[in-house]
Amino acid sequence: MKSDNVKSGMQQAPHRSLFNALGMTQEEMKKPLVGIVSSYNEIVPGHMNLDKIVNAVKLGVAMAGGTPVVFPAIAVCDGIAMGHIGMKYSLVTRDLIADSTEAMAIAHQFDALVMVPNCDKNVPGLLMAAARVNVPTVFVSGGPMLAGHVKGQKTSLSSMFEAVGSYAAGKMSEEDVLDYEQHACPTCGSCSGMYTANSMNCLTEAIGMGLQGNGTIPAVYSERIKLAKHAGMKVMELLEKNIRPRDILTEKAFMNALTVDMALGCSTNTMLHLPAIAHEAGVEINLDIANELSAKTPNLCHLAPAGHTYMEELNEAGGIYAVMNELNKRGLLYTDLITATGKTVGENIKGCENKNPEVIRPIDNPYSQTGGIAVLKGNLAVNGSVVKRSAVVPEMMVHEGPARVFDCEEDAIAAIKGGKIVPGDVVVIRYEGPKGGPGMREMLNPTSAIAGMGLGSSVALITDGRFSGASRGASIGHVSPEAALGGNIALVEEGDIIKINIPENTLNVDVSDEVLAERRAKWQPREPKVTTGYLARYAALVTDSSKGAILQAPTV
């Protein structure tokens, strides 16, 4: 056992004395040491139930003959961090989580790990750590929140943000907003639509690192506790069989995950996280593969904010395995890959029935013949940009309009709420990338303000920052190279015509190369927005925005 390095032999007598100080028995020390990475805290609604999940995992590990040992991982609530300086810290926590978990796991020589994450950066951070540490590992998330109910309609967090925009537009009263406030988020769990947290938990299942139901069983269901117990038991089976994350996280497994991503219509943040996880597993993903896969992968689900169904309904319809089984009818998945279940993909999804064709469209009756995400390139995004195509209304799939240019999120929101943005405009928010932000903030507040003002089907938004999975409309993020590194988004001027063509995967500013060159000659890098602390160290490491904005944020 790997843990013998800290438990066995005369040289380890001092180590055993410290285990004795923990109250660990001789019997426990003779068993495999299984680290349970707990993301429990009392500030993130998706994490407030993780103590119960962790206790269930501990029981499962012990039942299967292991010694469970819990240690923590941090997590930020993106909703609470939204719209202020706190959002600059959200993405960077992914790497803090990966780094700290790697340090804990290797320093203490765990034989296996069970990761218990739930929210946005916590899931990819722990997947990155799993790939680095490479001991048998199973993931079990805290599960999604149930949908809220307002005025007889199901709702979620994105509706809450849009309600604030509607209030600013005079379309909703303070009492109406309070109704949303009290009822939009009724339970613990990750927010109830196909936002980043649920996207990544679903893709953890699709890529083979989580058990069936990991992405969809609601947080408040007792079935979630059963799943956690099974995860604890399953990791002991993986340890016995010596099945490790890098055996599972192969190039073909990432192709499966991207394919399921397209079918589900996941958050655009998956285009940040999947390549970063792949990089840690020794697999390099060229972002161009996204469009290639999208071209042949039908979009089967329209969960909020793209539609009016929620995670609980996806779970009832058969969950991720049912989606994968639909995709497999057209041979779109690699089915011979080993997974954390100890079985292959094909064995996992066999017989998994689609129980509701209104929630999971049959493969022959999709919402669209192309996938839910598109990567756009052009002179405004030489290295690429990302849009959630499944959440764009048909009339905005091709759009031209004048640029309304802002150098930070706050200025853009003030202009939107002040009525200075009109139908046809293209809002450009720059200097919000990994280096320029620093930290690459999500732009849920601007998109929600646009929707709340009734402009969601007539105004586009482009940024070198990110978009939340809760964003909808023609919201194009991750523009690379970012403005702080001299990308062409820094050269756009007020009134320039922006041309968006999502079917053709292009994003351009209608300005000649000569004019762009003249503007570049006059462009000056901006002084750093943050000069001390973790964000400053993070920003200093971003030297290639194609990696910073799309492939991976740097590790400090």
C-alpha positions, 0 to 999 in steps of 0.5 A, a space after each residue: 500500500 502507498 500508505 505504508 510509507 507513513 504507517 509501516 516499518 521502524 522508520 515510521 514509528 514517529 508517524 504511527 505515534 501521530 496516528 495514535 494521537 488521532 485516536 487511530 487504532 492498530 486495526 485501522 492502520 493496517 487497512 488502506 488509507 482513503 482520503 475523503 476530500 470534503 468541500 463542506 462549508 456554511 457559505 455555499 448553498 451547494 455545500 451545506 449538505 456535504 457533511 451528510 454526504 461525507 459521513 455516508 462516504 466514510 461509512 461506505 469506505 469502512 464497510 468495504 474495508 478501508 480507513 476513511 480520513 477527511 480533509 477539506 477543500 475550499 469553495 466559492 459561491 459564484 452567486 454570492 461572489 457575483 458583481 463585485 471584486 469577489 468574482 475576480 477570485 472565483 476562477 483562480 480558486 480552481 487552481 488553489 483547490 487543485 494545488 492544495 488537494 495535491 499537496 494534502 494527498 501526496 504529503 499524507 500518502 493516501 492509497 485512494 481518494 473520494 472527492 466530494 465537491 459540488 459547485 463551479 470551480 470546486 469540481 474541475 479543481 478536484 478533477 485536476 487534482 485527481 489526475 495529478 495524484 493518480 490514485 484510485 478516485 471516485 467523485 460524488 457531488 452534493 447534487 442539484 437544488 430543486 427548482 423554485 416556484 414563483 407565480 405557478 412557474 418553476 424558476 431558478 437563480 438566473 430568474 432572480 438576476 433577471 428580476 433585478 434587471 426587470 425592476 431596473 427597467 420598471 417592469 417589475 415591482 419591489 414586491 415581485 422581486 421579493 417574491 422571487 427572492 424568497 422562492 427562487 432557491 428553495 433548497 440546498 444544492 447547486 443551482 437548479 439549471 444547467 449552469 456550470 456546477 451541474 454541467 461539470 457534475 454531469 460531465 464528471 459522470 459522462 467522463 467516467 469519474 462519477 457513478 450513475 446519478 452523480 450529476 442529477 440526483 437532487 441534493 435533498 433526495 435520500 438517493 443522494 446519501 445511498 449514492 455516497 455510500 456506494 461511492 465509498 464502497 466503489 473506491 475500495 473496488 477500484 483500489 483492489 483493481 488498481 484502476 486510476 484516474 489516468 486510466 479513465 481520463 483518456 483522450 477518448 474519454 474527453 471526446 465523450 465528455 465534449 460530446 455529452 456537453 454538446 448534447 446537454 447544452 452545458 455552460 461555456 465554462 466547460 470549455 475552460 475546465 475540460 481542457 485544463 483537466 485534460 492537460 493534468 491527465 497528459 492529454 492536450 485538447 485542441 479547442 477546434 475539436 469542439 466545433 467538429 464534435 458540435 457539427 455531428 452531435 445533436 442538442 437533446 436538452 434545453 435545461 434552464 436557462 436555455 429552456 424551462 426544464 430543470 435538473 430534477 426533471 433530467 434526473 426523472 427522465 433517466 439522467 446522464 446515462 439516458 442521454 448517453 444511450 441516445 447518443 450511442 444510437 448514432 455511434 457518437 460515443 466510445 463505449 469500450 472505455 473503463 470508468 469509476 464504476 469498474 465497468 465500461 461506458 457501454 456496460 454502464 449505459 446499456 438499457 438506460 431508457 429515456 423516460 421523457 422525450 420532452 426533457 431528453 429529445 430522442 436522437 432523431 428529434 433533437 432541438 438542433 442537429 448541432 451541439 449546444 456550444 460553438 467556438 467562434 474565431 475571426 479578427 476579433 477572436 484570433 485564438 477563439 471565443 465561446 458561445 452557448 449556442 443552445 441559449 441563443 434565439 434564432 434571430 441573433 444567430 447572425 447579427 451585425 451591430 455597432 460596438 458599445 465599448 466598456 473597459 469594465 463590467 460596472 460601466 456596462 451595467 450602468 449604461 444598460 440600466 441607464 437605457 443607453 443600450 438600444 436594440 441592435 447594439 453589441 456591448 463589448 466588455 474588455 479588460 476582464 480576462 485572466 490577466 486584465 481582470 485579473 481573474 476573468 470575472 463572469 458576466 451574469 449581471 450584464 446579461 441579466 440586465 440586458 434580459 431584464 430590460 427586454 433586450 435579450 433578443 436584440 442585443 449581443 454581448 462580447 467579452 474577454 471575461 467569462 459568462 455564467 452558465 446561467 447566461 442566455 442570449 448572444 453572449 460571447 465570452 472567453 475572447 482570446 487574446 484578451 485586451 490586456 495582452 493586446 488582443 484585437 478586442 482592445 482595439 475596438 472603438 465605439 461604433 465599429 460594426 461587429 459581425 457575429 455569425 454563429 452558424 459559420 463560427 465567426 466573430 469579426 470587427 468590420 475594420 481593415 487590417 491596416 486600420 487595426 495595425 494603426 490602432 495597435 501602434 498607438 495602443 499602450 498596455 494598462 497598469 495592473 488593476 491589482 498589484 499585491 496578493 494572490 490575484 497579482 501573482 496569478 495575473 503575472 503568470 498569464 502570458 498566453 491568453 489562448 491558454 489563460 482564457 480557454 485552455 487553463 488558468 495558470 497555477 500559482 
